[in-house]
């Protein structure tokens, strides 16, 4: 019988060579190979190796403290190719200070690129990214001055008279994955993981280039005791296995929980046990956004207000069973955890692979996507990927918004320091935010307004005091909050003048009443 090769985390770290390309699989802290990542960090701090590696990751992989934050050391990583760093403050700082070469690519395109590489292709073609900062004619996904003079890692190609992005192959030397248990032959399951992710495509991509696969597991069981349908990666594709010595700390199901069976589909919790979200401006914005739902809609929730609030509002309003909520991680239904535990949920109806979910978002396109709002430009373009020098990155934002049938951006009207009061069904602004979000030109082109207008995408922008829609002529103001002055608290706070609807109306006063459900009535398609 073939036997798996079991090693320590320290030995795993020694196998990462200077100048090599390392790929890590995970999302937030879900499926992070924490033991190995810590060992790599410790070895670098002790002996200065590995050095000058290229780090490749599809999703954001941290909770502001752990995950690939352990690799955020100048000299350890020479180049990072990823999609999202919003929960990785050290990486955002290194990128902003040009301490690392940094390329941002759409999350789904990286996950699917593994599959393209695995089957022997030189890269992946897609329309995702055209007309955004990923486009080499705009920024090429280059996130700092150090990276700007470097070669593009995406090209533009033409096929049958249409333009496409071409995401070039990235040969992988080592891939780090995580599983729940493996048997003595190395056959690995992910039964207790809170996401399926793109584990197997990344493993097979490494094998295509003769790379090494290292897995972290919680437990080893006797061969023949695992149901073959439960095997995520056959042992023949895994070179080394690290059994986690301290799973309570280094093999957590997610940042906030060591293990909760309701997040991996092995248990359900009564719907009444899920508490409603506290009322504030974020919940108000989510309530108004939820008014765009219709019965039977398949929706996507992005990070921030969408994932933190929309699911909870639907649960409180008892409409969760009338729509299908999805998240880019591959989950369907249920109530999402949000925050540093983005991408997981309780009481799910289904869970598919991350790369498979992106197939749906890139192809058919979701009915409605709810996304966060950083800046809104005069032409309807949106920046949600770079605020000042803070590079959060695209995540799945570009993959999802470019093909969604309808987009609802959710965000406060201003940023930094705004304070609000809700009384008698009205909004009172106690203190205005310091940063304007309605600008003439966005700082980074995450969503191309003119392209969306040309192809007739339905787009709305929902804030606590105003609701806009994108029309052929530009950005149109269609609703204002009760208690808000149109000129001093909306128009004077914008760097451009929107089109004002001839049928300008007040937002529903029930949205502003804090206690209990507000009485959401779903539309019919």
GIGIVEN-V840670 format. One record per pair of residues at least 24 apart in sequence whose ideal C-beta (glycine too) atoms are under 7 Angstrom apart, sorted by the first residue. I is the first residue (numbers start at 1). J is the second residue. Records with the same first field share a line. If there is no record, write none. Layout:
I: J ; J
This chain:
1: 185 ; 223
2: 185
3: 184 ; 185
4: 182 ; 184 ; 185 ; 186 ; 235 ; 238 ; 241
5: 239 ; 240 ; 241
6: 241 ; 243
7: 240 ; 242
8: 242
9: 35 ; 36 ; 39 ; 242
10: 39
12: 36 ; 39 ; 214 ; 240 ; 242
13: 39 ; 40 ; 43
14: 43
15: 174 ; 212 ; 214 ; 240
16: 40 ; 50 ; 53 ; 174
17: 50 ; 173
18: 49 ; 50 ; 51 ; 52
19: 52 ; 53
20: 50 ; 53 ; 173 ; 174
21: 53 ; 54 ; 56 ; 170 ; 171 ; 172 ; 173
22: 53 ; 55 ; 173 ; 174
23: 56 ; 57 ; 172 ; 175 ; 202
24: 57 ; 61 ; 68 ; 176
25: 175 ; 176 ; 177 ; 197 ; 198 ; 199 ; 202
26: 59 ; 61 ; 67 ; 197
27: 59 ; 60 ; 61 ; 195 ; 197 ; 329 ; 343
28: 60 ; 63 ; 87 ; 254 ; 255 ; 340 ; 341 ; 342 ; 343
29: 62 ; 63 ; 66 ; 67 ; 252 ; 254 ; 255
30: 193 ; 194 ; 195 ; 254 ; 343 ; 344
31: 178 ; 193 ; 195 ; 197
32: 61 ; 66 ; 67 ; 178
33: 176 ; 177 ; 178 ; 216
34: 66 ; 250 ; 251
35: 216 ; 242 ; 244 ; 245 ; 250
36: 176 ; 214 ; 216 ; 242
37: 67 ; 68 ; 70 ; 71
38: 70 ; 250
40: 70 ; 71
41: 70 ; 71
44: 73 ; 76
50: 76
51: 75 ; 76
52: 78
53: 77 ; 78
54: 78 ; 79 ; 81
55: 80
56: 81 ; 170 ; 172
57: 82
58: 83 ; 107 ; 110 ; 111 ; 198
59: 83 ; 84 ; 107
60: 84 ; 85 ; 86 ; 87 ; 88 ; 395
62: 87 ; 88
63: 87 ; 255 ; 340
64: 89 ; 340
74: 99 ; 100
81: 105 ; 170
82: 393
83: 107 ; 110 ; 393 ; 394 ; 395
84: 392 ; 393 ; 394 ; 395
85: 391 ; 392 ; 393
86: 303 ; 392 ; 393
87: 340
92: 390 ; 391
95: 143 ; 144 ; 391
96: 144 ; 389 ; 390 ; 391
98: 144 ; 145 ; 146
101: 146 ; 147 ; 150
102: 143 ; 144 ; 147
103: 141 ; 142 ; 143 ; 147 ; 153
104: 141 ; 143 ; 393 ; 394
105: 134 ; 141 ; 167
106: 134 ; 394 ; 398 ; 399
107: 328 ; 394 ; 395 ; 396 ; 399
108: 358 ; 361 ; 362 ; 396 ; 399
109: 167 ; 399
111: 198 ; 354 ; 355 ; 358
112: 355 ; 358
113: 167
114: 198 ; 201 ; 202 ; 205
115: 201 ; 355
117: 169 ; 205 ; 208
118: 201 ; 204 ; 205 ; 208
120: 208
122: 169
123: 166 ; 167 ; 168 ; 169
124: 167
125: 157 ; 164 ; 165 ; 166
126: 164 ; 165 ; 167 ; 362
127: 164 ; 165
128: 165 ; 362 ; 398 ; 399 ; 402
129: 154 ; 165 ; 398
130: 163 ; 165
131: 448 ; 451
132: 398 ; 445 ; 446 ; 448
133: 385 ; 444 ; 445 ; 446
134: 398
138: 445
143: 391
171: 209
172: 205 ; 206 ; 209 ; 211
173: 211 ; 212
174: 211 ; 212 ; 214
175: 202 ; 203 ; 206 ; 211 ; 213
176: 214
177: 203 ; 213 ; 215 ; 233
178: 215 ; 216
179: 215 ; 217 ; 232
180: 217 ; 218
181: 217 ; 218 ; 219 ; 220 ; 221
182: 215 ; 217 ; 220 ; 235 ; 241
183: 220 ; 221 ; 222 ; 223 ; 225 ; 226
184: 220 ; 222 ; 223
185: 223 ; 235
186: 235 ; 238 ; 241
187: 226 ; 231 ; 234 ; 235
188: 215 ; 217 ; 231 ; 232 ; 233 ; 235 ; 238
189: 226 ; 230 ; 231 ; 232
190: 232
191: 230 ; 264
192: 253 ; 259 ; 264
193: 264
194: 253 ; 254 ; 263 ; 264 ; 344
195: 329 ; 330 ; 343 ; 344 ; 354
196: 330 ; 351 ; 352 ; 353 ; 354
197: 353 ; 354
198: 353 ; 354 ; 355
199: 232 ; 233
200: 232 ; 233
201: 355
203: 233 ; 237
204: 237
207: 237
212: 239
213: 237 ; 238 ; 239
214: 239 ; 240 ; 242
215: 241
216: 242 ; 244 ; 251
217: 241 ; 243 ; 244
218: 244 ; 247 ; 251
254: 341 ; 344
255: 340 ; 341
256: 340 ; 341
262: 346 ; 347
263: 344 ; 346
265: 348 ; 351
268: 347
269: 346 ; 347
271: 315
274: 315 ; 335 ; 346
276: 312 ; 316
277: 309 ; 312
279: 514
281: 412 ; 420 ; 464
282: 308 ; 309
283: 309 ; 313
284: 464 ; 511 ; 512
285: 410 ; 462 ; 463 ; 464
286: 310 ; 313 ; 410
287: 313 ; 511 ; 518
288: 462 ; 467 ; 507 ; 511
289: 370 ; 408 ; 410 ; 462
290: 314 ; 520
291: 520
292: 368 ; 408 ; 460
293: 323 ; 522 ; 523
294: 522 ; 523 ; 524 ; 525
295: 322 ; 522 ; 524 ; 525
296: 525
297: 323 ; 367 ; 368
298: 324 ; 326 ; 366 ; 367
299: 323 ; 324 ; 325 ; 326 ; 366 ; 367 ; 368 ; 369 ; 370
300: 326 ; 327 ; 328 ; 361 ; 366 ; 369 ; 370 ; 400
301: 325 ; 327 ; 336 ; 370
302: 369 ; 370 ; 371 ; 372 ; 397
303: 342 ; 372 ; 395
304: 372
305: 372 ; 410 ; 411
306: 370 ; 371 ; 372 ; 410
307: 336 ; 338 ; 342
308: 338 ; 339
310: 370
311: 335 ; 336
316: 517
317: 517 ; 520
319: 520 ; 522
322: 522
326: 366
328: 357 ; 396 ; 400
329: 354
330: 354 ; 356 ; 357
358: 399
361: 399 ; 400 ; 403
362: 399 ; 403
365: 403 ; 404 ; 405
366: 400 ; 404
367: 405 ; 406
368: 404 ; 406 ; 408
369: 400 ; 401 ; 404 ; 407
370: 408 ; 410
371: 397 ; 401 ; 407 ; 409
372: 410 ; 411
373: 409 ; 410 ; 411 ; 437 ; 461
374: 437
375: 437 ; 439 ; 442 ; 443
376: 437 ; 438 ; 461 ; 475
377: 439 ; 440 ; 441 ; 442 ; 449
378: 440 ; 474 ; 475 ; 496
379: 449 ; 450 ; 474
380: 449 ; 452 ; 453 ; 459 ; 470 ; 474 ; 475
381: 442 ; 445 ; 447 ; 448 ; 449
382: 409 ; 442 ; 446 ; 447
383: 442 ; 443 ; 444 ; 446
384: 446
385: 444 ; 446
386: 443 ; 444
394: 446
397: 446
398: 446
401: 447
405: 458
406: 458
407: 457 ; 459
408: 460 ; 462
409: 461 ; 462
410: 462
411: 437 ; 463
412: 463 ; 464
413: 437 ; 463 ; 464 ; 465 ; 466 ; 493
414: 493
420: 464
422: 512 ; 514
425: 482 ; 509 ; 512 ; 513
426: 482 ; 483 ; 512
427: 464 ; 465 ; 481 ; 482 ; 483 ; 484 ; 512
428: 483
429: 489
436: 493 ; 495
438: 493 ; 494 ; 495 ; 496
439: 495
440: 495 ; 496
465: 489 ; 490
466: 490
467: 507
468: 498
471: 499
473: 499
474: 499
475: 499
476: 501
477: 501 ; 504
478: 504
479: 505 ; 506 ; 507
480: 504 ; 506 ; 507
481: 507
482: 506 ; 507 ; 509 ; 512
